[in-house]
């Protein structure tokens, strides 16, 4: 879902001009229809452990390190992912 919003923003909204909400709505609807008709499957290039390691590296300077127990409770442990 997030990739769809990103593509909508970068591929359509940043390169278009709309003079009314109705025009914008029609444009987004057409873009979404075209996007769905030509959709491509998501190809994962990293596994969950690699993603979490990247997140930790990014967050380390701005957030204190959690203990293993806190990671498990917050769903950031590599063993379980909670929804």
N, C-alpha and C positions, 0 to 999 in steps of 0.2 A: 504494500500500500504506500509506504513512504517513497519508494522509487517512482511510483506513479505521480505523486505530488511534485517530486523533484523534477521529473521530466516535463510535467505540465508547466511548471514555472520556467524552466530553462529553455524548453523547446517551443513553447507557445506564448505564454504571457509576456515574457521579456521582449518578444519580437512582434507584438501586435498592438493595435490601437482600437479602443472601443469607445463609442460615443453614448452608450446607454447600458444599463444593467441587462436589458433584454438582449442586446447585441453580444455582450460578454457571455451571457448564459448560453446563447446559441453557439458561440464559438467554442466554449468549453465542452458543450455536449457533442459537437462535431469532432473535436480533438479526441475526446474520450472514446467515441465510437471507432474512429480510425485506429487509436492506440490498441483497443481490444481486438479489432479485426487483424491486426498485425503484431500481436503480442509474441514475446519470446520468453521462454522459461528462465527463471532466475538461476544463475550458475554460481554456486558458492565456491569461493576461492580460499576460504579459511574455515577451519573447524572451530567449534565453540571455545576450546581452550586458547586458541590463537586470538580470537576476538576479545575474550576476557583479559588476556595479557595486554593487548593494545589499549583496552579501556583503563586498566590499572596504570599503565605507563602514562597515559594522558592525564588521568585524574590525580596521580601521585603528588604533583606540585600544588594542587589546589584543595585536596581533601586528605584528611589524616588516614593512615593505613588502618584497615579493619582487621580484627583478629579473625582466625578461621571460623570461630563460632558466629561472629557477626556476619561474615560472608555467607555462611550457610543460611542464617536467618533471613538475610536480604536477597538471597537467590543469586549471589555472585560466585558461589563455589563451583568448581568444575565438575562436581558429581551430579548435582541436581539443578534443574532450572524450574522455578515456580512461575505459574502464570497468575 
